[in-house]
Amino acid sequence: MPGDAPQPVVFGATTSLPKPNLDREFGTEDLHLSSARMGVTKDPPKYWAHVSNQLLNQGLVKQRGQLVKEATDENPEGPSRSRPAARSACVSAWRRSTSVVAMLTLVCVRACVCVGWCAGTAKKDIFFNTIFGDVDGVRAVVESGVDIHQVDLSGYQPIHYAARRPNLPILKYLVSCGADVEAVSQNKIQETPLLMAVEGGDLELVHTLVSAGANINGVNAGGFTPLHYAVQRDQLLILVYLLHNHADTEFRDIYGSTPLAWAAYHTNVKMVQQLLRYNANPMATDLKGLTPLHWAAARGHVELAVRHSMPRFDAPPIH
């Protein structure tokens, strides 16, 4: 019937325009960029041609008629009903692109502000100067009254960083200023400066801390002593130094393993020899009932297990 025929839509007229669900069609439901909310249903068509050209120039739309075609597929009554869909789609894509540019601009501005702030305050920070090895900077900060026992967000004191980097002049200066050589990091690892020095592999730092009174058998949260650290980090010279200064070879970690068990596990022949020389027990069992002999054999070093363990019990030589 003639009364049921669809009426043509004229832009700028008072006739209400169709409201397709563009948010669902173009994936902008979470951005809330529908045509009804943006108030773009009565703008001149020339504006949308300009928007389309902008999108084409930015590579956001492959073909000029792509958006119109997608909207026409949803509206079989003719191209006149597809114009609002095309316009709103252009606005959605354009708004997305401009919002990304604005966000990146804001990030860059904030980054510049942070860099400027850091440049002005870093020289006054004892952790910054310690980490980057600036002895004069550390001395200036300490002389200004900064607490050398303060803890950063990672739970470490300046002496921990001086021991780990390593940086001997800063470590000696902090020790001379009364830094705690037994300070335990306030985190899950709970490391001492001596443990971190052993991990760093600098024997002179280790000697400085031991001479200043650091516990040579101090453990972390896992029960690892400096001897454990030396074995696991393959620090043979530090291992010999610790053994010579009466480090306990029978300390066990949370797994019940001694330093000798770890040396056997890593099949480090020289460390096994040194530990046995200082009377490490090759028959000490861990929580699983395994001895260093088991670990050496399990790792394919049966000869290592036999030759470096049997003489302790006066067994006959192997021919």
N, C-alpha and C positions, 0 to 999 in steps of 0.2 A: 504494500500500500504506500502511496506517496507520503503519508505522514510518518512512515517508519524509516524513510531514507535518511541516511546521515547528512547532517548539515555541514557545509564547508566551514573551515576555521580560518578566520582572518586575523592576522597579527595586529595588535593594537586595539582590537575591538573589545567590547565588553563581554563577549562570549567566553565562557570558562573553557580553559584548555584541558585536554586529557592529562591525567597524572599517572603515567606508567611507573612501575616500581624500578626506578633507575638504580637505586642503591643495590638491589639484588642483581640486576643485570650487569652492572659494571664493577661489582665487588667493593662498593664504598659504604656498606652498611655500618661499619665501625667508625667511619669518618664523618657520617651525618652530612652528606653533601647533596641531598636530593634537591630537585629543582624548586619544590615548594618552599623549602627552608631558605634557599638562597635568593628567592625573589627575582627570578630571571625570566619569568614567563611572558613578559610584555616588552622586552628590550628589542631594539631594531635588529632585523636580520643581518645588516651589514656588520654589526658587532660580532656576530657569530662567525661570519666569514673571516674576520680578522683573527679571531681566536683559532679557527681552523688552520689558518696560515701559520700562526705561531707554533701550533702543535706540529705541523708538517716540518717547519724549520728545525724544531728540536728533536725530530725523529720519534715523537711519541705516537704518531698516527702514520701508518704506512700509505694509506690512500685517502684522498679527500672524501670520497663517498663511503668509506668504511662504516663510520658511525651512523650515517643515514640508512645504509643498507641493513645494519643490525637492528635499528629501530623499526624499519619497515617490515622486517620479518615478524616482529611482534605485533605489528599493526597492519593487517591486510586490507584495511579500508582505504588506503591510498597514501601517497607521499605527504599530503597536507597534514595528516595526523602524526607524521614522524618527525616533523621539525622540532617540536619541543624536546623529544627524546634526544635528537642529535645535538641540540643546543646544550641541554643539561649534561650530556656525556662530555662535550668539549669543556664545559666549566669544571666538571669533576676532575678530568685529567689535568687541566691547567692549574686548578687549585692544588692538586697533589704535587705538581712540579714546583710551584712557587713556594709551597710550605717546606719542601725539602731544602730548597735554596736558603730560605730564611733560617731553618734549623742549623744548617751547616755554617752560615754566617755567625749565628749566635755562639756556636761551639768555638769557632775561630777567635771571636772576641774574648770569650772567657779564657781560652788557652793563653792568649796574649797577656791578659791581666794576671793569670797565675804565674806565667814566666817572669813578668816584671816584679811580682811580689817575691818570688823565689830568689831572683837575682839580688834583691835588696836585703833579704833576711838570711840567706844561706850562710853568709860569712859569719853570722852570729850564732850558728848552730854547731854544737860540739860534735854531733853525730856526722854532719856533713863533712866537717874538716877531718874527722878521724877516718871516715870511709875513703876519702880522696887523698889521704896521706899528707895533709898540710900541717906540719909540725908547728909552724909559727901561728897558724890560725887556731890550732888547739890551745896553744899557750896563751894567746890573746883572749880567747873565750874564757879559759879557766881563771885568768887573772882578773877578768871583769866580774867574777863572782858566780859563774855558772856551776851548778852542782855536778860533780863528775860521777855521782852515783845514780843519776836519773835514768829512767828506763823508757825506751821508745815503745812504739805501738807493737813491735814484734817481741817485746819482752827482754831485749838485750840492753846492757850498759855499754858505754864507750869502750871499756877495756875488752869486751868481747870482740868488738870489731877490730880493735888494734891487734888482737891475738890472731884473728882469722885471716886478715888481709894478705900477708902479715905486714906489720910496720913496727920494727924494733924501736926506733927513736920515740915514737908516740907511746908505745907500751911502757918503755922505761920512764918517760915523763909522767904518765898517769900513775905508775906504781910509786914514783917519788912523791907524788901529790896525795898519796893515801888511797888509791883505788883498791878495791877489794879483789884480791887474786882468787878468792874462793866464791866470788859472786855466781849464783846460779840463775840462769836465764828463766824468766817468768813466763814460760810457755810449756807446751807438751814435751819438748825435748829435754829441758832442764840441763843445759850444758854449762860447764865451767870454762873459764878462759883457757885452762890447760888442755882440756879436751879439744877446744877449737884450734889451739896452737898445734897440737899433734895432727889434727886434720889438715891444717894448712901446710904441714911438712917443713917448718922452719925450726931446726934444732936449737938455734940461739934463742929464739923466743921461748921454747920449752925450758931451756936452762935458766933463763931469766925468771920465769914464773916459779920453777922449782926452788931456785935460790931465794925467792921472795916469800917462800912458805906455802906454796900451793900443794895441796894433797895429791901425792903421786898415785894414789889409789882411788881418787874421787870418781863417782859414777854418775851417769845421767839417768833419765827415767827408765831406760831399757836395761839398766844394770851394767852398761859397758864402761870399762875403765880405760885409762890412756893406753894400756897394753892392747886391749881389744881394738881401739881405734888405730893403733900403729899397725896391727896385723891386717885389718880390713882395708886400710889405705896404702898398704905395701910400703910402709916407712921403716925400712930395716935399721937404718942408723939411729933413728929415734927409739926403736924397740931395744936396741943394745944399750942405749943411754938409760932408759927406764929400768932395765934389768940390772944394770950396774948400780943404780941408785935404790936398789932393793924394792922394786915394784913386785907386788904379790902376783905370782903366776897362777894361783888357784882361785882367783875371784871368778865368780860365775855370773852370767847375764840372766835375764828373765827366762831364757830357754835352758838354763843350766849348763851352758857351754863355757869352757875356759878359753883363754887366748890360744892355747895349743890346739884345741878342737877346731877353732876357726882357721888356724894356719894349716892344719891337715885338710880341712875342707877346701881351702884355696890352693892346696898342693904347693905350698911355698916351702921348698926344701930348706933354704937358708934360715928362714924363721923357725922352722921346726927344730933345726939343729941348735940354734941359739937358745930357744926355750928349754930344750932338753938339757942343755949345758948348765942352765940355772935351775935344774931340778924340777921342771914342770912334770906333772904326773900324766903319763900316757894312758893310764887306765881310769881316769876320772870320767864318770858317766854323766850324761845330761838327763833332762827330764824324760827322754825316750829310752833311756838305758844304753845309749850309744857312747862309745869312747872315741878318742882321737884316732885309735887304730881302725875302728869301724869306718870313720869318715875317710881316712886315707885310702882304705881298700875300696870303699864304695866309689871313690873318685878315680879309681884305676891305678893307684900307686901302692900296690901291695909291697913292692920292694922298699918303698919309703917307710911304710908302716913297720916292717920287720927290722930293717937295718938300723933305724933310729930309735927303736923302742926296746928291743930285746937286751942290749948291753946293760940297760938299767937294772935288769933282774939277773945279771950274770949268766945269761944263756950262752950256750956254745956258739961260736961263730958259724956263719952260713958259708958253705963251700960251693 
